[in-house]
Amino acid sequence: MEFKRLKYFLAVAEELHFGRAATRLDMAQPPLSRQIAALETDLGVQLFDRSRSQIRLTQAGVVLQDHARQILSRLDAAYRDTRLVGSGSGGRLRIAFVGSASHGLLPTLIKSYRSFYPNVELALSAMNNAELSHGLIARDIDVAVARPALNDDEFRHELLCREKLILALPDNSRLASLPEIRFADLADQVFVLYPRRPRPGYADVVLNICAREGFTPAKLELTQDFQSAISLVSVGVGLSVVPESVSSTQRPGVVYRPYLGDNPGTALTVHARLDNRAPQVMNFLEITRKFARKTLG
């Protein structure tokens, strides 16, 4: 049964007049009458009682009217949803990010994306860089926000922001009260580093700073992610070197201070597979580019 015939049938069923239904459908009455007659022949039932001056639906016609409305409504919804997803205005986008990215610019970026594409379902998760890379390769995620970047020729990338590094200190540390802190004077401190693995990673960035400042930390406390590192700092285990944006979110037991010395900074980079040109992904990358132009000047 053709969907077009169902539309013809519904027009006649709602108007209960072939002439008005033909006008509504912008067609002549005779072809409409033939289409309804053909539909009745295909079904082997009479849909309209034509014995009186005003036609009426038969019981079979009432049943078909109810089903036809549901079918055409679902068809319209299918077309609408398909267009939304196909244009990137609907569907699903899976975004994973390093834990420290949950502070600073990324939440604002995601809010902006939501404002432009409110019908796209976002699935958000935190991962380390190795997990981000594996997730993109395995197609378990669509977008990865890494620090500083993922090195893979199969990934496209957009630089989101650059920022300085600062110290995260226990609030009872003697260092917290100093007017200035020289990185070279931290040799006797416990450094809380992340991730524990894989290596090399962000932990090695911090160790390289120590090396350039002329020392090896007296003790290392390795943890697997940023949140765990900050938790250890908050209970006084040691200090950590973190992105400056982290200081925008205060945490009990932790204070943030700048330092004097080697500061290579860090960056956030947004990645996606080169062969993933889904409109949801491309739209997110476009919004990232606009944000980057503002933050990077």
C-alpha positions in Angstrom: 0.0 0.0 0.0 1.4 3.4 -1.0 1.8 6.1 1.6 0.4 8.6 -0.9 -2.9 6.6 -1.0 -3.1 6.8 2.8 -2.7 10.6 2.6 -5.5 10.7 0.0 -7.7 8.5 2.2 -7.1 10.7 5.3 -8.0 13.8 3.4 -11.3 12.4 2.3 -11.9 10.8 5.8 -11.4 14.2 7.5 -13.3 16.3 4.9 -16.0 13.7 4.2 -16.3 15.3 0.8 -14.3 14.4 -2.3 -14.4 17.9 -3.7 -13.0 19.6 -0.6 -10.5 16.8 -0.2 -9.3 17.3 -3.8 -9.0 21.0 -3.2 -7.0 20.4 0.0 -4.7 18.0 -1.9 -4.4 20.4 -4.9 -5.6 17.8 -7.4 -8.7 17.1 -9.5 -11.6 15.1 -8.0 -11.7 12.2 -10.5 -8.1 11.0 -9.9 -8.8 11.2 -6.2 -11.9 9.1 -6.5 -10.0 6.5 -8.5 -7.2 6.4 -5.9 -9.8 5.7 -3.1 -11.5 3.1 -5.2 -8.2 1.4 -5.9 -7.4 1.4 -2.2 -10.7 -0.2 -1.4 -10.0 -2.8 -4.1 -6.6 -3.6 -2.7 -8.0 -4.0 0.8 -11.1 -5.8 -0.3 -13.3 -3.6 1.9 -15.6 -0.6 1.5 -14.1 2.4 3.3 -16.9 5.0 2.7 -20.6 4.7 2.7 -21.7 6.6 -0.4 -25.4 5.8 -0.1 -26.3 9.3 1.2 -25.7 12.8 0.1 -22.9 13.2 2.6 -20.4 10.3 2.6 -19.5 8.6 5.9 -16.7 6.3 7.0 -17.6 2.7 7.4 -16.4 0.7 10.4 -13.5 -0.5 8.4 -12.8 3.1 7.3 -12.7 4.2 11.0 -10.1 1.5 11.7 -8.0 2.5 8.8 -8.2 6.2 9.7 -6.8 5.6 13.1 -3.9 3.5 11.8 -3.2 5.8 8.9 -2.9 8.8 11.2 -0.4 6.9 13.4 1.6 5.6 10.4 1.9 9.0 8.7 2.7 10.7 12.0 5.5 8.2 12.5 6.7 8.7 8.9 6.8 12.5 9.4 8.7 12.0 12.6 11.1 9.7 10.8 11.7 12.2 8.1 12.1 15.0 10.7 14.5 13.1 12.9 16.5 11.9 9.9 17.0 15.4 8.7 18.0 16.6 12.2 20.6 13.9 12.5 21.8 14.3 9.0 22.3 18.0 9.5 24.0 17.5 12.9 21.1 19.1 14.8 20.1 15.8 16.3 21.7 12.4 17.1 24.4 11.7 19.6 28.0 12.9 20.2 30.4 11.1 22.5 33.0 13.4 24.1 35.8 12.2 26.3 38.3 14.5 28.0 41.3 14.5 30.4 40.2 15.2 34.0 41.9 18.6 34.3 39.9 19.8 31.3 36.7 19.9 33.4 38.0 23.2 34.7 38.4 26.3 32.6 37.2 26.6 29.0 35.9 23.1 28.2 32.6 23.4 30.2 31.9 26.8 28.5 32.6 25.2 25.1 30.2 22.4 25.8 27.5 24.8 27.0 27.9 26.8 23.8 27.6 23.6 21.7 24.4 22.7 23.6 22.9 26.2 22.9 23.4 25.7 19.2 22.4 22.0 19.0 20.1 21.3 22.0 18.7 18.2 20.4 22.1 16.4 20.2 22.5 14.0 23.0 25.9 14.4 24.6 27.7 11.4 26.3 30.6 12.8 28.4 33.4 10.8 30.1 36.8 11.4 31.6 39.9 9.5 30.3 43.6 9.8 30.3 45.4 10.4 27.0 46.1 6.7 26.3 42.4 5.9 26.8 41.4 8.9 24.6 43.6 7.6 21.7 42.3 4.1 22.0 38.7 5.3 22.2 39.1 7.2 19.0 40.8 4.3 17.2 38.1 1.9 18.4 35.3 4.4 17.5 34.1 4.2 21.1 34.2 8.0 21.3 33.7 10.7 18.6 35.7 13.6 20.2 38.7 13.6 22.5 40.0 16.6 24.5 43.6 15.8 25.3 46.4 17.6 27.2 48.5 18.6 25.4 47.7 16.5 22.3 47.4 13.1 20.8 50.1 12.2 18.3 48.4 10.2 15.6 48.3 11.0 11.9 44.8 9.6 11.7 43.4 12.3 13.9 42.4 15.8 13.0 42.9 18.3 15.7 42.0 21.8 16.9 44.0 23.7 19.5 41.5 24.9 22.1 43.7 26.9 24.5 47.2 27.4 26.0 47.8 28.1 29.7 50.5 28.4 32.3 51.4 25.9 34.9 50.9 26.7 38.6 51.4 24.9 42.0 48.6 23.1 43.9 49.6 23.1 47.6 48.1 21.8 50.8 46.6 24.8 52.5 48.7 24.1 55.6 52.0 24.0 53.6 54.6 26.6 54.6 55.0 27.4 50.9 51.4 28.7 50.8 52.3 31.7 52.9 55.5 32.7 51.0 55.2 35.9 48.8 56.8 34.1 45.9 57.9 30.5 45.3 60.9 29.5 43.2 60.5 26.1 41.5 64.2 25.4 42.1 63.6 25.5 45.8 61.1 22.6 45.8 63.6 19.8 45.7 62.8 18.6 49.2 59.0 18.4 48.5 56.8 15.4 47.7 55.6 15.7 44.1 52.2 14.2 43.4 52.3 13.3 39.7 49.8 11.9 37.2 49.3 9.7 35.4 51.1 6.7 36.8 50.9 5.1 33.4 51.2 5.1 30.4 54.6 6.8 30.2 55.7 9.2 28.9 52.9 11.4 29.9 52.0 14.6 31.8 54.1 13.4 34.8 57.2 13.5 32.6 56.4 17.1 31.7 56.7 18.0 35.4 59.8 15.8 35.9 61.5 17.6 32.9 60.8 21.0 34.6 62.5 19.6 37.7 65.5 18.5 35.6 65.8 21.9 33.9 65.6 23.6 37.4 68.5 21.4 38.5 67.0 18.8 40.8 65.2 15.4 41.1 62.3 15.5 43.5 63.0 13.9 46.9 59.9 11.8 46.7 57.3 11.0 44.1 53.7 10.0 44.7 52.2 8.7 41.5 48.5 8.5 40.9 46.4 7.6 37.9 44.5 10.8 37.2 44.2 14.5 38.0 41.3 14.1 40.4 43.2 11.6 42.5 46.2 13.9 42.5 44.3 16.9 43.8 42.7 14.7 46.5 46.1 13.7 47.7 47.2 17.3 47.8 44.1 18.3 49.8 45.0 15.8 52.6 48.6 17.0 52.7 50.5 14.3 50.9 52.4 16.7 48.7 52.2 19.3 46.0 51.3 19.0 42.4 51.9 21.0 39.2 48.6 21.7 37.4 47.2 23.9 34.6 46.3 27.4 35.7 42.6 26.9 34.8 42.3 24.4 37.7 42.5 27.3 40.2 39.1 28.6 39.0 37.5 25.8 41.0 38.3 25.9 44.7 38.8 22.7 46.6 38.9 22.5 50.4 42.4 21.8 51.6 44.1 23.1 48.4 45.6 26.5 47.5 47.0 27.5 44.2 50.1 29.6 43.7 52.2 30.8 40.7 55.9 30.0 40.7 59.2 31.5 39.4 61.1 29.3 37.0 60.8 27.2 34.0 57.2 27.2 32.8 56.6 25.5 29.5 52.8 25.8 29.9 50.3 23.3 28.7 47.5 23.1 26.1 44.1 21.5 25.4 43.6 20.0 22.0 40.4 18.7 20.5 40.7 15.6 18.3 38.5 13.5 16.0 39.2 10.8 13.5 40.0 12.0 10.0 37.5 9.6 8.5 34.7 10.7 10.9 33.0 13.5 9.1 29.7 13.1 11.0 28.0 16.5 11.1 27.8 16.4 14.9 31.6 16.1 15.0 32.3 18.7 12.4 29.9 21.2 14.1 31.7 20.7 17.4 35.1 21.3 15.7 33.8 24.5 14.1 32.6 25.8 17.5 36.1 24.8 18.9 37.8 26.9 16.2 35.6 29.9 17.1 36.5 29.6 20.8 40.2 29.2 20.0 40.2 32.4 17.9 39.0 34.2 21.0 41.3 32.6 23.5 44.4 32.5 21.4 43.9 36.0 19.8 
